[in-house]
Amino acid sequence: MNRLAISVATSLLLLLAGALTAAAETPQPTPAPATLVPPAQANPTPAPTPVTNRDYVLGTTGDDVKAFKQRLQDLGYFKQATKLNGKVSETTLERVNQLLADNGMEPVTVITTEIQAMIFARDDLAIAPTPTPSPTPETFRMPQGTPTLPALDSEGFLADADGEYVFADDTDGLWYYITDTLYINIRRYNDPQTENIWLETEVRTRGAEQMLSFLTATENTYRKPVAIARANHAVLAITDDYFARRKYGVVIRNGVIYRDKIRTTSKSYPIGDTMAVYKDGSLCVYDYDAYTAEEYLALGAVQVFSFGPWLVHEGTINPKILQSTYMPYHEPRCALGMIEPGHYVILTVDGRYDGAEGVMFPWLAQRLREVGVTEAINLDGGGTTALVFMGSQLSRVAGGKPDGSNSRSVSSLIGFGLSDAVPE
């Protein structure tokens, strides 16, 4: 290569290097960020409005007529299921005139290009869809009446030592029984939103008045709850532990041991947790294997019921029942709790019929805790659930009759109060 060629090549290389350096130093535009909107959610490009270049009269045909009728369909003037053609018919004119009338305009016999253009351009001409009325939610129901109570003393008991006040309003769901040593108030609640119907009973006692246990002639003699309550003239009687049907659990009635067999596990139902009732009117709940029958007697227990699970102890809800996997089903229920000695709350929950689904254990415990209960146990529920007041059964399970004649027969009940006013 001669000296001139080398000089030219060198110059070209220098020029190329300079160009590359300049390009490298020139700021490059930042690329636009990618959209994060999924394709299915991107805004589509609006379809162009069809050109309207002729008036329509009865009998006009064409693809533009079909497009116009499809627009009427989009606005609600043809049903979506209607198969449309490309011909102006009497029905087409009727639909156009309905649209015009709905929007304050006069009917026509010719669908002009101006009318067509307006219909294509204005979405506000669409028929407003008739809203489906939402069903009016049923309201929570509770007793509305307030009877005029007789004179009460400072503790809320009847001032007349020999008196007896009874009030019953089955329609309103409100019942009272008051003497100078016993106060009972029963209220029926109905929550249609959760299909929960329950009876909430407050019991207060004083003096010699105490919780009772009503037994049939023998452990294996079964009678309807109403029959047992009437035979004993019981003011109030409720489900207990239905102990005669099981061969385990500590059971004491009126100081007599009926069973003293502690389970080795608590995996099957009922688990056998206990509730002991003491002479001073206090209640306390225990795990199924806490004490033997003799040990309960030594502690001063008069009654011991064996069912469970226990719901509240020393004001704390049983953590076991709050687990989502712990017996997670709705049933009629019966639970007994104590606010303080001599002051009790009973929840009797209906179930197994329309409007009464029953409840799960957490609801029982939480409701009892809400009203101030410090000790509470779940008693036998399901088809055994019963609450009898003055000889009439107030609770209901499945197709239960008001008189309780088709309730499950049992051999014992928990009760409060005795009265000659209870029918035999």
C-alpha positions in Angstrom: 0.0 0.0 0.0 1.4 3.4 -1.0 1.9 6.3 1.3 -1.4 8.1 0.0 -3.6 5.0 0.6 -2.3 4.6 4.1 -3.1 8.3 4.8 -6.7 8.0 3.5 -7.3 4.8 5.5 -6.0 6.3 8.6 -8.2 9.4 8.2 -11.3 7.1 7.7 -10.6 5.1 10.8 -10.2 8.3 12.9 -13.5 9.7 11.5 -15.3 6.4 12.3 -13.9 6.3 15.9 -15.0 9.9 16.5 -18.5 9.1 15.2 -18.7 6.1 17.5 -17.5 8.1 20.5 -20.0 10.9 19.8 -22.8 8.3 19.5 -21.9 6.8 22.8 -21.9 10.2 24.5 -25.2 11.3 23.0 -28.1 10.6 25.6 -30.5 7.9 24.4 -34.3 8.4 24.9 -35.8 6.4 27.8 -38.1 3.7 26.5 -41.8 4.1 27.5 -42.8 1.9 30.4 -44.8 -1.2 29.5 -48.5 -1.1 30.5 -49.5 -3.3 33.4 -53.2 -3.5 32.3 -54.0 -7.1 31.3 -55.1 -7.3 27.6 -58.6 -8.3 28.6 -59.0 -5.1 30.6 -57.5 -2.7 28.0 -59.9 -0.1 26.6 -61.0 -1.2 23.1 -60.9 1.2 20.3 -64.4 2.5 19.8 -66.2 1.3 16.7 -66.8 4.0 14.1 -70.4 5.2 14.0 -72.1 3.9 10.8 -72.7 6.4 8.1 -76.4 7.2 7.8 -77.1 8.4 4.3 -80.7 7.5 3.6 -84.1 7.7 5.3 -85.8 4.4 6.3 -89.5 3.7 5.7 -91.5 0.6 6.1 -90.0 -2.1 3.9 -86.5 -0.6 3.6 -83.8 -3.3 3.5 -80.1 -3.5 3.7 -77.1 -4.3 5.9 -77.3 -0.7 7.2 -80.8 -1.4 8.4 -79.7 -4.5 10.3 -76.9 -2.5 11.9 -79.5 0.2 12.9 -81.7 -2.5 14.4 -78.8 -3.9 16.3 -78.2 -0.5 17.8 -81.8 -0.4 18.9 -81.2 -3.8 20.5 -78.1 -2.5 22.3 -80.3 0.3 23.7 -82.8 -2.2 25.0 -85.6 -1.8 22.4 -85.2 -5.3 21.1 -84.7 -8.3 23.5 -81.2 -9.6 23.4 -82.4 -13.0 22.3 -84.3 -11.6 19.3 -82.7 -12.6 15.9 -82.6 -9.5 13.8 -82.8 -9.1 10.0 -82.1 -6.2 7.6 -85.7 -5.0 7.0 -87.7 -2.2 8.5 -90.9 -3.8 9.7 -93.9 -2.5 11.7 -92.1 -3.8 14.8 -89.1 -1.7 13.9 -91.2 1.5 13.6 -92.9 0.6 16.9 -89.5 0.3 18.7 -88.2 3.6 17.2 -91.4 5.4 18.3 -91.2 3.9 21.7 -87.6 5.2 22.0 -88.8 8.7 20.8 -91.7 8.7 23.2 -89.5 7.6 26.1 -87.3 10.6 25.5 -90.0 13.2 25.0 -90.1 13.2 21.2 -93.0 12.9 18.7 -93.6 9.6 16.8 -92.6 9.4 13.1 -93.4 7.3 10.1 -90.1 7.9 8.5 -86.8 7.1 10.2 -84.7 10.0 9.0 -81.0 10.2 8.8 -81.0 12.7 11.6 -83.0 10.2 13.8 -80.6 7.4 12.9 -77.5 9.6 13.7 -79.0 10.6 17.0 -79.7 7.0 18.0 -76.2 5.9 17.1 -74.6 8.8 18.9 -76.5 9.0 22.2 -76.1 6.2 24.8 -78.4 8.1 27.1 -81.3 6.9 25.0 -80.9 3.4 26.4 -83.7 1.9 28.5 -82.7 2.0 32.1 -82.6 -1.6 33.3 -85.3 -2.3 35.9 -83.4 -2.9 39.1 -84.1 -6.2 40.7 -85.6 -5.3 44.1 -83.5 -6.5 46.9 -85.6 -8.4 49.4 -86.2 -6.4 52.5 -84.1 -8.0 55.2 -86.2 -9.4 58.1 -85.6 -7.5 61.2 -84.2 -9.0 64.4 -87.1 -9.8 66.6 -87.3 -9.7 70.4 -90.1 -9.1 72.9 -91.8 -5.7 72.6 -94.1 -5.8 75.5 -93.4 -4.6 79.0 -95.9 -6.0 81.5 -96.7 -4.1 84.7 -94.9 -6.0 87.3 -96.2 -6.2 90.9 -94.4 -4.5 93.7 -90.8 -5.8 94.0 -88.3 -5.3 96.8 -84.9 -3.8 96.5 -83.4 -7.0 95.2 -86.0 -7.5 92.5 -88.0 -10.2 94.2 -91.7 -10.1 95.0 -92.4 -7.9 98.0 -95.4 -10.0 99.0 -93.9 -13.0 100.8 -96.9 -15.2 100.0 -97.4 -14.0 96.5 -96.7 -15.6 93.1 -96.6 -13.6 89.9 -96.9 -15.5 86.5 -96.9 -13.8 83.1 -96.9 -15.6 79.7 -97.1 -14.0 76.3 -96.4 -16.7 73.7 -96.9 -14.4 70.8 -94.5 -11.7 72.0 -92.1 -14.3 73.4 -92.0 -13.1 77.0 -92.5 -15.0 80.3 -92.1 -14.1 84.0 -92.3 -16.0 87.3 -91.6 -14.1 90.5 -91.9 -15.0 94.2 -90.0 -13.6 97.2 -87.2 -16.1 96.6 -87.2 -16.8 92.9 -87.1 -14.6 89.8 -87.4 -16.1 86.3 -87.5 -14.1 83.1 -87.6 -15.8 79.7 -87.2 -13.9 76.4 -87.4 -15.3 72.9 -85.1 -13.9 70.2 -85.2 -14.4 66.5 -82.3 -13.4 64.2 -83.5 -14.2 60.6 -80.1 -13.2 59.1 -78.4 -16.1 60.9 -81.5 -18.3 61.2 -81.1 -18.4 64.9 -84.1 -18.6 67.3 -83.3 -19.0 71.0 -84.7 -18.6 74.4 -82.7 -16.7 77.0 -83.6 -17.4 80.6 -82.4 -15.4 83.6 -82.8 -17.0 87.0 -82.1 -15.5 90.3 -82.6 -17.3 93.7 -82.1 -16.4 97.3 -82.5 -17.9 100.7 -83.3 -21.6 100.6 -84.2 -21.5 96.9 -81.8 -23.6 94.8 -81.3 -25.5 91.6 -83.2 -28.8 91.5 -82.8 -32.1 89.8 -85.9 -34.0 88.7 -85.6 -37.7 88.3 -88.0 -40.4 87.0 -88.7 -43.5 89.1 -85.6 -45.2 87.9 -82.5 -44.4 85.9 -83.9 -46.2 82.9 -87.5 -44.8 83.1 -88.1 -42.4 80.3 -90.8 -39.8 80.0 -91.4 -36.6 78.0 -89.9 -33.4 79.5 -93.3 -31.9 79.9 -94.6 -34.9 81.8 -91.6 -34.9 84.2 -91.9 -31.1 84.8 -95.7 -31.4 85.5 -95.3 -34.5 87.7 -92.9 -32.4 89.9 -94.8 -29.1 89.6 -91.7 -27.6 88.3 -91.9 -23.9 87.3 -88.9 -24.2 85.0 -87.2 -27.4 83.7 -84.5 -27.8 81.1 -82.4 -30.4 79.4 -79.6 -31.9 81.6 -76.8 -34.4 80.6 -79.1 -37.3 79.6 -76.7 -39.5 81.7 -78.9 -42.6 81.5 -77.9 -43.2 77.9 -74.1 -43.3 78.6 -71.8 -45.5 80.7 -69.2 -43.0 81.5 -68.8 -39.6 83.3 -69.1 -38.5 86.9 -72.8 -38.1 87.8 -74.2 -37.0 91.1 -77.8 -36.1 91.9 -79.0 -34.5 95.1 -75.8 -35.8 96.8 -76.1 -39.4 95.5 -73.5 -40.9 93.2 -75.1 -42.4 90.1 -71.9 -42.9 88.1 -68.2 -42.6 88.8 -66.4 -43.7 85.6 -63.7 -41.2 84.3 -62.9 -41.6 80.6 -59.3 -42.2 79.5 -59.7 -39.8 76.5 -62.1 -37.1 75.3 -62.1 -37.8 71.6 -65.7 -38.9 71.2 -68.8 -36.8 71.9 -70.0 -36.0 74.5 -66.6 -35.6 76.0 -67.7 -35.8 79.6 -66.7 -32.4 80.9 -68.5 -31.7 84.2 -70.3 -28.9 86.0 -70.5 -29.1 89.8 -73.3 -27.3 91.7 -72.4 -26.4 95.3 -74.6 -25.7 98.4 -74.0 -22.0 98.2 -75.5 -21.9 94.7 -72.2 -21.6 92.9 -71.3 -23.5 89.8 -67.9 -24.5 88.5 -66.9 -26.4 85.3 -64.1 -28.9 85.0 -62.4 -31.1 82.4 -63.7 -34.6 82.1 -61.0 -36.1 84.2 -60.6 -33.5 86.9 -62.1 -35.4 89.9 -63.7 -38.6 91.0 -67.3 -38.6 92.3 -66.0 -39.0 95.9 -63.7 -36.0 95.4 -66.6 -33.9 94.1 -68.6 -34.8 97.3 -65.6 -33.9 99.4 -65.5 -30.5 97.7 -69.2 -30.0 98.7 -70.9 -30.7 95.3 -74.6 -31.4 95.5 -75.1 -32.0 91.8 -72.6 -33.0 89.1 -73.6 -33.1 85.4 -71.4 -34.8 82.8 -71.6 -33.7 79.2 -69.6 -30.8 77.7 -67.6 -29.2 76.4 -67.3 -26.6 79.1 -67.8 -23.2 77.5 -66.6 -20.6 80.0 -64.4 -20.9 83.1 -63.4 -18.0 85.4 -64.6 -15.7 82.7 -62.5 -17.2 79.9 -63.9 -19.0 76.9 -62.6 -22.6 76.4 -59.9 -22.2 73.7 -60.6 -25.6 72.4 -64.1 -24.7 71.1 -62.8 -21.6 69.3 -60.8 -23.8 66.9 -62.4 -23.9 63.4 -62.1 -27.7 63.3 -63.7 -28.4 66.6 -67.2 -29.9 66.0 -68.0 -27.2 63.4 -71.7 -27.9 62.9 -75.0 -26.2 63.8 -77.4 -27.9 66.2 -80.1 -27.1 68.7 -78.3 -26.4 72.0 -78.8 -26.0 75.7 -76.3 -24.3 77.9 -76.3 -23.3 81.5 -74.1 -20.6 83.0 -73.6 -18.6 86.3 -73.0 -14.9 86.6 -72.6 -15.3 90.4 -73.9 -17.8 93.0 -77.7 -17.8 92.8 -77.7 -15.9 89.5 -77.9 -18.0 86.3 -78.4 -17.7 82.6 -79.8 -20.5 80.3 -79.6 -20.5 76.6 -82.0 -22.9 74.8 -81.5 -22.8 71.0 -84.1 -24.1 68.5 -83.0 -26.0 65.4 -83.6 -28.4 62.5 -86.5 -26.5 61.0 -86.8 -23.6 58.5 -85.6 -20.4 60.1 -83.8 -22.2 63.0 -80.5 -23.5 61.9 -79.1 -24.0 65.4 -75.7 -22.7 66.5 -72.1 -23.8 67.1 -70.3 -23.8 70.4 -68.5 -20.4 69.9 -71.8 -18.6 69.6 -73.0 -20.2 72.9 -69.9 -19.2 74.8 -69.7 -15.7 73.4 -73.3 -14.9 74.1 -73.0 -16.2 77.6 -69.8 -14.2 78.1 -71.6 -11.1 76.8 -74.2 -11.3 79.5 -71.6 -11.6 82.3 -71.4 -15.4 82.8 -68.2 -16.6 84.5 -68.8 -20.4 84.4 -70.8 -22.3 81.8 -71.2 -25.7 80.2 -72.9 -27.2 77.2 -75.6 -29.6 78.2 -77.3 -32.2 76.0 -78.8 -30.6 72.8 -79.9 -31.9 69.5 -83.2 -33.7 69.7 -83.0 -33.7 73.5 -83.1 -29.9 73.8 -86.1 -28.8 75.9 -87.2 -25.9 78.0 -90.5 -26.2 79.9 -92.2 -23.3 81.7 -95.2 -23.8 83.9 -96.0 -27.1 82.2 -95.6 -25.9 78.6 -92.7 -26.6 76.4 -91.4 -23.3 74.9 -88.4 -24.6 72.9 -88.7 -26.4 69.6 -86.7 -28.9 67.6 -87.6 -30.1 64.0 -91.3 -30.7 63.9 -91.8 -30.4 67.6 -95.3 -29.8 68.8 -96.0 -26.9 71.1 -97.1 -29.3 73.8 -93.9 -31.2 73.7 -95.7 -34.5 73.1 -93.2 -35.6 70.4 -90.0 -34.5 72.2 -87.4 -37.1 73.1 -88.1 -38.9 76.3 -85.5 -38.5 79.1 -85.0 -39.7 82.7 -84.0 -36.4 84.3 -84.1 -32.6 84.1 -82.6 -29.6 85.8 -85.2 -27.4 87.4 -86.0 -24.2 89.3 -89.0 -23.6 91.5 -92.1 -25.5 92.5 -95.7 -24.3 92.1 -99.2 -25.6 92.6 -100.1 -23.5 89.6 -98.3 -25.9 87.2 -101.0 -28.2 85.7 -100.7 -31.9 86.2 
